[in-house]
Amino acid sequence: MISVKDYNAIGNGFTDDTKAFQQALDSGSDTILIPHGAYIISETLLVHSNTTILAEPTARIVMDGETPKLQGRFLLTNADWEKGNTNIAIIGGVWDGNNQGEANFKGDIFDTTRFSGAVLNFFNVDGLKLDGLTVANSVTYNIRMAKLSNFTIENISFFSDKLAYNQDGLHFNGEVRNGKVKNIRALSKGQTNDDLIALNADDSMERVENIGMTRGDIENLVIENVYAEDCHTIVRMFSVDSAIRNITLRNIQGGFRFYAINADAGRYCRTPVFDDSEWPNGVGRIENVLVENMTCYCTNKEQQQPAITLESLADGLELRNFNLIHQPGNPYEQPAFLACYVPGTAVDFDGHTAAIRTRIESLGIDNFRNLTVTKL
């Protein structure tokens, strides 16, 4: 067990402490301590297998704002994307993306050389543990992940002094399986300014914020105790031909400006990943997904959307004990549930049954308590 102070980290909020941090991470010690302080980091920190980072809750690790940022730059990532890493744990600390730094901005979405904007990045890790982290002031994604297995993510908080596009909280891309996620909170109003929980089995890998990620199945996850006062979207499920399978989301509460659950298959993104004309029978593989005990309310008076949008094929999508609150002074005029582009779908809700047989049919439900979507 060693401290970054053993390698002359200063932690005064001005001195560049990158070298001290990386020397500590390269030392071979299995536990790295980060004491109280504000540490400026100007290059990506690389974490090796079998490493635990223990940061004081008041330790703030900050991405510098002056160094030009290009693709592949993060505050921290695992060291070996190609062969993979095992047993990485990060516990505590405030991990700050410094989105007001003059060099910290996302490039054009089609410029693959530019900065993705993610704060923490994990790719090809077996046995990741994140616990007690606060992730602050992201340019885009707070925590970006793909090719993840056997992981635990608990007690994670997000805040930002500035709202920015694509500020997802936990952003999962493809090949993610066997994970437990618990106690996720957005602390500041407006956060997260995109998806609080993003299950993006399919996405455009050509977008600058996704470069280096991958598409693929997301399966066998339990996600519990999620809260936001006023986020953009609480849960995103993005599936075209990769599966989102065997997922439980339980005890989800919060305000949303656009969606409580968005499963639109990315039809309205600037970079859609499919052409509807080539998929006349619909897209999506949402299989055996349970959303239990979800209480939500719309905070947007101007651009209201259906609380739950389903434009992806689903078989075994169940919402149990769903509660859409209509707040005084903010009348909600959209249906709680809207399904379209899902031919061959049956919807059972509160003792009623409806069928969507063709691609051009849609189904809107004003409110419900329990709902199940299956194939006809």
C-alpha positions in Angstrom: 0.0 0.0 0.0 1.5 3.3 -1.1 0.3 6.9 -1.4 0.6 9.2 -4.4 2.3 11.5 -1.8 5.2 9.0 -1.7 5.9 10.0 -5.3 5.7 13.7 -4.5 2.1 14.5 -5.5 1.3 18.0 -4.2 -2.5 18.2 -4.3 -2.6 22.0 -4.2 -5.0 22.5 -7.1 -2.3 24.2 -9.3 0.7 21.8 -9.7 0.5 19.0 -12.3 0.5 15.8 -10.4 0.2 13.4 -13.4 3.8 12.0 -13.1 3.4 11.2 -9.4 0.0 9.5 -10.0 1.3 7.4 -12.9 4.5 6.4 -11.0 2.3 5.2 -8.1 0.1 3.2 -10.5 3.1 1.7 -12.2 4.9 0.8 -9.0 3.4 -2.7 -8.7 1.6 -1.9 -5.4 -1.8 -3.4 -5.3 -3.3 -0.5 -3.3 -2.8 3.2 -4.1 -3.9 5.9 -1.6 -5.1 9.4 -2.7 -5.2 11.6 0.4 -7.2 14.9 0.7 -6.2 17.5 -1.9 -6.9 18.8 -5.4 -4.7 17.0 -8.0 -4.3 18.4 -11.5 -4.0 15.6 -14.2 -2.8 16.5 -17.7 -2.6 13.1 -19.3 -4.7 9.9 -19.1 -4.1 7.9 -15.9 -3.6 4.2 -16.8 -4.7 1.6 -14.2 -3.3 -1.9 -14.3 -4.8 -5.2 -13.3 -5.1 -6.2 -9.6 -5.1 -2.5 -8.5 -7.2 -0.8 -5.9 -7.3 3.0 -5.8 -8.5 4.3 -2.4 -9.3 8.0 -2.5 -10.4 10.1 0.4 -13.9 11.4 -0.1 -12.5 14.9 -0.2 -9.7 14.0 -2.7 -10.4 15.8 -6.0 -8.7 14.5 -9.2 -9.2 17.1 -11.9 -8.6 17.0 -15.6 -6.5 20.1 -16.5 -8.1 22.7 -18.7 -5.1 23.9 -20.8 -3.7 20.7 -22.5 -5.3 20.2 -26.0 -7.6 17.1 -25.8 -7.7 14.5 -28.7 -9.2 11.1 -29.1 -8.2 8.6 -26.4 -7.9 11.2 -23.7 -9.7 10.5 -20.4 -9.1 11.4 -16.8 -8.6 7.7 -16.1 -8.9 4.4 -18.0 -7.7 0.8 -17.7 -4.3 0.2 -19.1 -4.7 -2.7 -21.6 -7.7 -2.5 -23.9 -6.5 -5.2 -26.3 -5.7 -8.0 -23.9 -8.0 -6.8 -21.2 -7.6 -6.1 -17.4 -8.8 -7.9 -14.3 -9.7 -6.9 -10.8 -9.6 -3.1 -10.9 -11.3 -1.2 -8.0 -11.7 2.5 -7.6 -13.2 3.6 -4.2 -13.9 7.2 -3.2 -12.8 10.5 -4.5 -14.2 13.2 -6.7 -13.3 12.7 -10.4 -13.7 16.0 -12.1 -13.8 16.4 -15.9 -13.5 20.2 -15.6 -15.9 21.0 -18.5 -15.2 24.7 -18.1 -11.6 24.3 -18.9 -10.7 26.1 -22.2 -9.3 23.0 -23.9 -12.0 20.7 -22.6 -14.7 20.4 -25.3 -16.1 17.7 -27.5 -15.2 17.9 -31.2 -17.6 17.6 -34.0 -19.4 14.3 -33.8 -17.9 13.2 -37.2 -14.3 14.2 -36.4 -12.8 10.9 -35.1 -9.6 12.6 -34.0 -11.2 14.8 -31.4 -11.8 14.5 -27.7 -14.7 12.1 -26.7 -15.4 14.1 -23.5 -15.7 11.1 -21.2 -14.3 11.4 -17.7 -13.7 7.7 -16.7 -13.4 4.9 -19.3 -13.3 1.2 -18.9 -13.0 -1.2 -21.9 -12.4 -5.0 -21.7 -12.3 -5.4 -17.9 -13.3 -8.4 -15.9 -13.9 -7.7 -12.2 -14.4 -3.9 -12.1 -15.5 -2.4 -8.8 -16.5 1.3 -8.5 -17.7 2.4 -5.1 -18.3 5.8 -3.4 -17.2 7.9 -6.4 -18.5 11.3 -7.3 -18.0 12.1 -11.0 -18.2 15.8 -11.7 -18.3 18.3 -14.6 -18.2 15.9 -17.5 -17.9 17.2 -21.1 -20.0 14.2 -22.3 -20.2 10.8 -20.6 -19.4 10.6 -16.9 -18.4 6.9 -17.0 -18.1 5.1 -20.3 -17.9 1.3 -20.4 -17.9 -1.7 -22.8 -16.7 -5.3 -22.8 -17.3 -5.5 -19.1 -18.0 -8.6 -17.1 -18.5 -9.5 -13.4 -18.6 -6.0 -12.1 -20.1 -4.0 -9.2 -20.9 -0.3 -9.4 -22.3 1.2 -6.2 -22.8 4.6 -4.5 -22.0 6.8 -7.5 -23.0 10.4 -7.6 -23.0 12.9 -10.5 -23.0 16.7 -10.5 -22.0 19.5 -12.9 -21.8 23.2 -12.6 -22.5 23.4 -16.4 -25.0 21.5 -18.5 -23.6 20.0 -21.7 -24.7 17.7 -24.5 -24.4 13.9 -24.0 -23.8 14.0 -20.3 -24.8 10.4 -19.7 -24.2 9.1 -16.2 -23.4 5.4 -16.5 -23.0 4.8 -20.2 -22.8 1.1 -21.2 -22.0 0.1 -24.7 -21.8 -3.5 -26.0 -20.6 -6.8 -24.6 -21.5 -6.0 -21.0 -22.7 -8.8 -18.8 -23.0 -10.1 -15.2 -23.1 -6.8 -13.2 -24.7 -5.3 -10.2 -25.4 -1.5 -10.1 -26.8 0.1 -6.9 -27.4 3.5 -5.4 -26.9 5.9 -8.3 -27.8 9.6 -7.8 -27.7 12.8 -9.7 -26.9 15.5 -7.2 -27.3 18.8 -9.1 -30.4 20.0 -10.8 -30.4 19.2 -14.5 -28.1 16.2 -14.1 -27.6 14.1 -15.9 -28.2 16.2 -19.0 -28.7 13.0 -21.1 -29.3 9.4 -20.0 -28.8 8.7 -16.3 -28.5 5.0 -17.1 -27.7 4.2 -20.8 -27.9 0.6 -22.0 -26.7 1.1 -25.5 -26.2 -2.3 -27.0 -26.2 -0.6 -30.4 -25.0 2.8 -31.1 -23.1 4.7 -33.8 -19.5 3.8 -33.2 -18.5 6.5 -35.7 -19.6 9.3 -33.3 -16.7 11.0 -31.6 -18.0 10.2 -28.1 -18.2 6.5 -29.0 -14.8 5.9 -30.7 -13.1 2.9 -29.2 -16.3 1.4 -27.9 -18.2 -1.6 -29.4 -21.7 -2.9 -30.1 -23.0 -6.1 -28.6 -25.3 -7.7 -26.1 -25.9 -6.3 -22.7 -27.2 -9.0 -20.3 -27.6 -10.3 -16.8 -27.6 -6.9 -14.9 -29.4 -5.9 -11.7 -29.7 -2.1 -11.3 -31.3 -0.8 -8.1 -31.9 2.5 -6.3 -31.6 5.2 -9.0 -32.5 8.8 -8.4 -32.4 12.2 -10.2 -34.4 15.3 -9.5 -34.4 16.7 -13.0 -32.5 14.6 -15.6 -32.9 14.5 -19.4 -33.8 10.7 -19.5 -33.7 8.3 -16.6 -33.2 5.0 -18.6 -32.1 4.5 -22.2 -32.4 1.1 -23.9 -30.8 1.2 -27.4 -31.2 -2.0 -29.3 -31.3 -2.7 -33.0 -29.9 -6.2 -33.5 -28.0 -6.7 -30.3 -29.9 -7.9 -27.2 -30.7 -6.1 -24.0 -31.4 -9.3 -22.1 -32.2 -10.4 -18.5 -32.1 -7.0 -16.9 -33.8 -6.0 -13.6 -34.2 -2.3 -12.8 -35.7 -1.7 -9.4 -36.5 1.3 -7.3 -36.1 4.0 -9.9 -37.3 7.5 -8.9 -36.9 10.9 -10.4 -37.9 13.8 -12.6 -37.3 13.7 -16.4 -37.4 16.4 -19.0 -37.8 14.1 -22.0 -38.2 10.4 -21.1 -38.5 8.2 -18.1 -37.6 5.2 -20.4 -36.5 5.8 -24.0 -36.3 2.7 -26.3 -36.5 4.5 -29.7 -33.6 2.6 -31.3 -31.9 5.9 -32.0 -34.2 6.8 -34.9 -33.9 10.5 -34.2 -30.2 10.8 -33.7 -28.0 12.6 -36.1 -26.2 9.3 -36.7 -28.9 6.5 -36.8 -27.5 3.0 -37.1 -30.1 1.5 -39.4 -32.5 2.4 -42.3 -36.2 1.7 -41.4 -36.9 0.7 -45.0 -34.5 -2.2 -44.6 -36.2 -3.5 -41.5 -39.9 -3.7 -42.3 -40.6 -6.0 -39.4 -39.0 -3.7 -36.9 -35.7 -3.6 -35.0 -34.7 -4.4 -31.4 -34.1 -7.3 -29.1 -35.3 -6.3 -25.6 -35.8 -9.6 -23.8 -36.8 -10.4 -20.3 -36.4 -6.9 -18.8 -38.2 -6.1 -15.6 -38.7 -2.5 -14.4 -40.1 -2.7 -10.8 -41.1 0.2 -8.5 -40.6 3.2 -10.8 -41.9 6.5 -9.7 -41.4 9.5 -12.0 -42.7 12.9 -13.0 -42.1 15.2 -15.9 -40.2 18.5 -15.2 -40.5 19.9 -18.7 -43.5 22.2 -19.5 -42.4 23.0 -23.0 -41.4 19.8 -24.9 -43.3 16.9 -23.4 -42.7 13.4 -24.7 -44.4 10.1 -23.7 -42.9 9.0 -20.4 -42.1 5.6 -22.0 -41.3 5.4 -25.7 -41.1 1.9 -27.2 -39.9 1.7 -30.8 -37.9 -1.5 -30.4 -39.2 -5.0 -30.5 -39.6 -6.5 -27.0 -40.5 -9.9 -25.7 -40.8 -10.1 -21.9 -40.6 -6.4 -21.1 -42.5 -5.9 -17.8 -43.2 -2.7 -15.8 -44.4 -3.6 -12.4 -45.8 -0.9 -10.0 -45.2 2.0 -12.3 -46.3 5.4 -11.0 -46.3 8.5 -13.2 -47.0 11.5 -11.0 -48.8 14.5 -12.4 -47.4 17.5 -10.6 -49.5 20.6 -9.7 -48.8 23.5 -12.1 -47.2 21.2 -14.7 -50.0 19.3 -16.4 -48.6 16.3 -18.3 -50.4 16.0 -21.6 -48.6 13.0 -23.1 -49.4 9.3 -22.7 -47.5 7.4 -20.1 -46.7 4.7 -22.7 -46.4 5.0 -26.5 -45.4 2.1 -28.8 -44.9 2.2 -32.5 -42.8 0.5 -35.2 -43.3 -2.7 -33.3 -45.4 -5.1 -35.5 -46.4 -8.4 -34.0 -46.5 -7.1 -30.4 -49.0 -7.7 -27.6 -49.4 -5.3 -24.7 -51.2 -6.3 -21.5 -51.9 -3.5 -19.0 -54.0 -3.4 -15.9 -56.3 -6.2 -17.1 -56.5 -4.9 -20.7 -54.9 -6.4 -23.8 -54.0 -4.7 -27.1 -52.2 -5.9 -30.2 -50.0 -4.0 -32.6 -50.0 -6.1 -35.8 -48.5 -3.8 -38.4 -45.6 -1.4 -38.6 -47.9 1.7 -39.1 -50.0 1.0 -36.0 -49.3 2.6 -32.7 -50.6 2.3 -29.1 -50.8 5.0 -26.5 -51.8 4.4 -22.9 -52.5 7.4 -20.7 -51.5 5.8 -17.5 -51.1 2.3 -16.0 -49.8 0.5 -13.0 -48.6 -2.8 -14.5 -47.7 -3.5 -18.1 -46.2 -6.4 -20.1 -44.9 -6.4 -23.7 -44.6 -9.7 -25.5 -44.5 -11.0 -29.1 -47.8 -12.0 -30.6 
